[in-house]
Amino acid sequence: MQATEAPAAKSCAACDCRAIEFLESSIGKKIMVALAGLFLSFFLVVHLAGNLFLFGGAPAFNHYASLLEHNELLPVAEIGLVVLFLIHILLAIRATWINRAARPVGYAVYRGKGARTAGSKTMIWTGLLLLAFLIVHLKSFRFAPEAVREADLYALVVHAFRNPWYSGFYVLALVGLGVHLSHGIQSGFQTLGLNHPRYTPWIKRLGLALAVLLALGFMSMPIYFGFLGGAK
C-alpha cells in the first residue's frame, strides 16, 4: 500500500513545486497582479452601486449601510479585499522596479498600435496615490467610532464632503483612479492572454469606458455634497 502511495505523494510534491515556481516567475507575478486588479475593479463597481444610495437621502443610505454592517460575510470580504489589494500593489511595485532595473519595460504585455499612454506611464504613481487615499478613506469612515457610524453614517459622510480639503483630495484620487484603470483593466486582460488584435481594441475601449464611469460616479458625491452644497 505504501509503495503505491509514494509515487502519488511525489507527484503531488512535484506539482506543488511547479506551482510555486510559476507563482515566483515573472509571468506568474504578472498574472497575480492582473487577477487581483480585475477583482478589485469588480469590487469598485459594486461599491459604487452602494455608495450611490447617498443620493437617496439618509434613510436609504443608512439602511443600506446597516444591511452591509450586519452581514456575517462582511469580515471575510474585507479580509479578502485587503489581501487582493496587498497582492496587487506589492507585486506591481516589485515588478516595476525589477523591470526598470533590467530594462525600460512598461506595465502592459501587449502594446498594440497606441504605444505608451498616460495610464501606462503613471501606473506606479497613481497606485501610490490610491493607497494614500485608501488609508484616509478607511480612517474617515470604516474606522470611525462604531457609535457614530451606526447612528448616522450618512451624516458622517456628508460632513466629510463638506470639508473642501477632503473633497479636493477625494476628487484628485479619483482622477488618479480613472487614469490607473484606463490602462490597468485592458492590461490585466492582456496579461491573461486576451491580446488578439481583433479583440484588443474593444477591450481597450471597454476598459476606458469603465474607468471613466467609475471615476465620474465616485467623483459625483464629493462634487454634489461638497462643492455644490447638495442635501443641506
C-alpha positions in Angstrom: 0.0 0.0 0.0 2.8 2.4 0.9 4.6 1.6 -2.4 1.5 2.7 -4.4 1.1 5.9 -2.3 4.7 7.0 -2.7 4.6 7.9 -6.4 1.3 9.8 -5.8 2.9 11.7 -3.0 6.0 12.5 -5.1 3.7 13.6 -8.0 1.8 16.0 -5.7 5.0 17.4 -4.3 6.3 17.9 -7.9 3.0 19.7 -8.8 3.3 21.9 -5.7 6.9 22.8 -6.6 5.9 23.7 -10.2 3.0 25.8 -8.9 5.4 27.7 -6.5 8.0 28.1 -9.3 5.3 29.5 -11.6 4.0 32.0 -9.0 7.6 33.1 -8.3 8.2 33.6 -12.0 7.8 36.9 -13.8 4.7 35.9 -15.7 3.2 34.3 -12.6 3.6 37.6 -10.7 2.0 39.5 -13.6 -0.9 37.1 -13.7 -1.5 37.5 -9.9 -1.3 41.3 -10.3 -3.8 41.1 -13.2 -6.3 38.9 -11.4 -6.1 40.9 -8.2 -6.6 44.1 -10.2 -9.6 42.8 -12.1 -11.3 41.5 -9.0 -10.7 44.9 -7.3 -12.3 46.6 -10.4 -15.3 44.4 -9.9 -15.5 45.4 -6.3 -15.4 49.1 -7.3 -18.4 48.6 -9.5 -20.3 47.0 -6.5 -19.0 49.6 -4.1 -20.1 52.5 -6.4 -23.6 51.0 -6.7 -23.9 51.0 -2.9 -22.5 54.5 -2.5 -25.0 55.9 -4.9 -27.6 55.4 -2.2 -26.2 58.7 -0.8 -28.3 60.5 -3.4 -31.4 58.8 -2.0 -31.0 60.6 1.4 -30.2 59.5 4.9 -32.9 56.7 5.3 -31.9 54.9 2.1 -28.1 55.2 2.7 -28.3 54.3 6.4 -30.5 51.3 5.6 -28.0 50.1 3.0 -25.1 50.7 5.4 -26.9 48.8 8.2 -27.5 45.8 6.0 -23.9 45.7 5.0 -22.6 46.2 8.5 -24.6 43.3 9.9 -23.8 40.9 7.1 -21.9 37.9 8.6 -19.8 37.7 5.4 -18.5 41.3 5.7 -15.3 40.4 7.7 -14.4 37.7 5.2 -15.0 40.1 2.3 -12.9 42.8 4.0 -10.0 40.4 4.6 -10.2 39.2 1.0 -10.1 42.7 -0.3 -7.1 43.6 1.9 -5.3 40.5 0.6 -6.1 41.3 -3.0 -5.0 44.9 -2.6 -1.7 43.9 -1.0 -1.0 41.4 -3.7 -1.8 43.9 -6.4 0.2 46.8 -5.2 3.2 45.0 -3.6 3.8 42.7 -6.6 3.2 45.6 -9.0 5.8 47.7 -7.3 8.2 44.9 -7.2 7.7 44.1 -10.9 8.1 47.8 -11.8 11.4 48.2 -10.0 12.8 44.9 -11.3 11.8 45.8 -14.9 13.3 49.3 -14.6 16.5 47.9 -13.2 16.7 45.4 -16.1 15.4 47.4 -19.0 12.6 50.0 -19.6 9.6 47.7 -19.9 6.1 49.1 -19.5 3.2 47.7 -17.5 1.4 46.1 -20.4 2.3 42.8 -22.0 0.8 43.8 -25.4 1.0 47.4 -26.5 -0.8 47.3 -29.8 -0.6 50.4 -32.0 -1.2 53.0 -29.4 2.3 52.8 -27.8 2.5 54.2 -24.2 -0.3 56.2 -22.6 -0.7 58.4 -19.6 -2.1 55.4 -17.8 0.8 53.1 -18.6 3.4 55.8 -17.7 2.0 56.6 -14.3 0.7 53.2 -13.0 3.1 53.2 -10.0 2.4 56.8 -9.1 -1.4 56.6 -9.4 -1.3 53.3 -7.5 0.6 55.0 -4.6 -1.9 57.9 -4.7 -4.8 55.4 -4.4 -3.0 53.7 -1.5 -2.8 57.0 0.3 -6.5 57.7 -0.5 -7.5 54.3 0.8 -5.8 54.9 4.1 -7.5 58.3 4.6 -10.8 56.8 3.4 -10.8 53.9 5.8 -9.7 56.1 8.7 -12.6 58.5 8.0 -15.4 56.0 7.6 -14.6 52.3 8.3 -12.6 53.0 11.4 -14.7 55.9 12.6 -16.2 55.3 16.1 -18.8 52.5 15.8 -21.4 54.5 17.6 -21.1 57.3 15.1 -21.3 55.0 12.1 -24.3 53.1 13.4 -26.1 56.3 14.5 -26.0 58.1 11.1 -23.3 57.1 8.6 -25.0 59.4 6.0 -24.3 62.5 8.2 -20.7 61.4 8.8 -20.1 61.0 5.0 -21.8 64.3 4.1 -20.0 66.1 6.8 -16.7 64.8 5.5 -17.5 66.0 2.0 -18.3 69.5 3.4 -14.6 69.8 4.1 -13.1 71.3 0.8 -9.7 69.8 1.5 -11.1 66.3 1.9 -13.3 66.6 -1.1 -10.5 68.1 -3.1 -8.2 65.2 -2.2 -11.1 62.8 -2.9 -11.5 64.2 -6.4 -7.7 64.1 -7.1 -7.6 60.5 -6.1 -10.5 59.7 -8.3 -8.7 61.3 -11.3 -5.8 59.0 -10.4 -8.3 56.1 -10.3 -9.6 56.9 -13.7 -6.0 57.2 -15.2 -4.9 54.0 -13.4 -7.9 51.9 -14.6 -7.7 53.4 -18.1 -4.6 51.2 -18.6 -4.9 48.7 -15.9 -8.1 47.0 -17.0 -7.1 46.3 -20.6 -3.6 45.4 -19.4 -5.0 42.9 -17.0 -7.0 41.2 -19.7 -4.0 41.1 -22.0 -1.8 39.6 -19.3 -4.3 36.8 -19.0 -3.9 36.1 -22.8 -6.7 38.2 -24.3 -4.4 40.2 -26.6 -5.6 39.2 -30.0 -5.5 42.1 -32.5 -9.2 41.6 -33.2 -10.3 41.8 -29.5 -7.7 44.2 -28.0 -9.2 47.4 -29.4 -12.6 46.5 -27.9 -11.1 45.6 -24.6 -9.3 48.9 -24.5 -12.5 50.9 -25.3 -14.5 49.0 -22.7 -11.7 49.4 -20.1 -11.5 53.1 -20.8 -15.3 53.5 -20.6 -15.4 51.6 -17.3 -12.6 53.7 -15.9 -14.3 56.9 -16.8 -17.7 55.8 -15.4 -16.2 54.6 -12.1 -14.1 57.8 -11.7 -17.1 60.1 -12.5 -19.5 58.0 -10.4 -17.4 58.3 -7.3 -16.5 61.9 -8.1 -20.1 62.9 -8.3 -20.5 62.5 -4.5 -17.8 65.0 -3.3 -18.8 67.4 -6.0 -22.5 67.3 -5.2 -22.4 67.2 -1.4 -19.2 69.2 -1.0 -18.6 71.8 -3.7 -22.3 72.2 -4.8 -23.6 72.0 -1.2 -26.3 69.4 -2.0 -28.6 67.9 0.6 -28.4 70.8 3.1 
